[in-house]
Every structure is written in structure tokens, then in C-alpha cells.
Amino acid sequence: EADTYRKLAAVHEKTGNERKWLETLEASLGQDDPGLDHARTRVAIANHYMRAKDYRRAEPYAAAAAESYAGWALRC
């Protein structure tokens, strides 16, 4: 399910609708997460904002992803 949310969010991102992109990814965070899907989504959001050099918006997502203690999330 999380992958479906990320694919839909990618469509919004490609069409330039950042609001819908973020809404879609945020909605995925409200679903059950038996693994690391929430951390992956948060890293994707953080990376998006870091590419835009908006570190203030990226930081809470990166910090929340790091709470998973996955190496790739900690590096983010």
C-alpha cells in the first residue's frame, strides 16, 4: 500500500502539484506500517526539501525517519 501512495505522489510531483504530493505522502503515514515504509516515505519527503535547499522543512521528516534506526534513514 505504501508503494501505491508513493507512486501517486510521484504523479502529483511530476505535474508540479506539491500540495497534493505532500498530502498523499502524509496520508500514507496514517496507514499501518509493519516495516520501514513510514521511514522510507519520510526520507523521500526530506530529500525533496533538501534538494530544494529547504532544510527547515526537511529536518522534521529526516529526524522522524532516523527514529527507525535504519542506516539509510540515519544518513538522511
C-alpha positions in Angstrom: 0.0 0.0 0.0 2.8 2.5 0.8 4.3 2.0 -2.6 1.0 2.9 -4.2 0.8 6.1 -2.2 4.4 6.9 -3.3 3.6 6.3 -6.9 0.5 8.5 -6.8 2.6 11.2 -5.0 5.1 10.9 -7.8 2.4 11.8 -10.4 1.5 14.9 -8.4 5.1 15.9 -8.1 5.7 15.5 -11.9 2.7 17.7 -12.6 4.0 20.3 -10.2 1.3 19.9 -7.6 3.5 20.0 -4.4 0.5 20.4 -2.1 -1.2 17.2 -3.4 2.2 15.4 -3.4 2.7 16.1 0.3 -0.9 15.4 1.2 -0.7 12.0 -0.5 2.6 11.1 1.3 1.2 12.4 4.6 -1.9 10.2 4.1 0.3 7.2 3.7 1.9 7.9 7.1 -1.6 7.4 8.7 -1.7 3.8 7.5 -0.4 0.8 9.4 3.4 0.2 8.9 4.6 -3.3 9.7 8.1 -2.4 8.4 10.0 0.7 7.4 7.5 2.2 4.9 7.0 5.3 7.0 10.7 5.8 7.3 11.1 5.5 3.5 8.3 8.0 3.0 9.8 10.5 5.4 13.2 10.1 3.8 11.6 10.8 0.4 10.0 14.0 1.8 13.1 15.1 3.5 15.2 14.5 0.3 12.7 16.5 -1.7 13.0 19.5 0.6 16.8 19.1 0.8 17.1 19.2 -3.0 15.1 22.5 -2.8 17.5 23.7 -0.1 14.6 24.0 2.3 16.3 22.3 5.3 13.9 23.8 7.8 11.1 21.7 6.2 13.3 18.7 5.7 14.5 18.4 9.2 11.4 17.0 11.0 11.0 14.3 8.4 14.6 13.3 8.5 14.6 13.2 12.3 11.4 11.1 12.4 12.9 8.7 9.8 16.1 8.4 11.9 14.0 7.1 14.8 13.7 3.9 12.8 17.5 3.4 13.3 17.7 2.1 9.7 21.2 3.0 8.4 19.8 4.8 5.3 17.4 6.8 7.4 20.1 7.8 9.9 22.3 9.0 6.9 19.4 11.2 5.7 
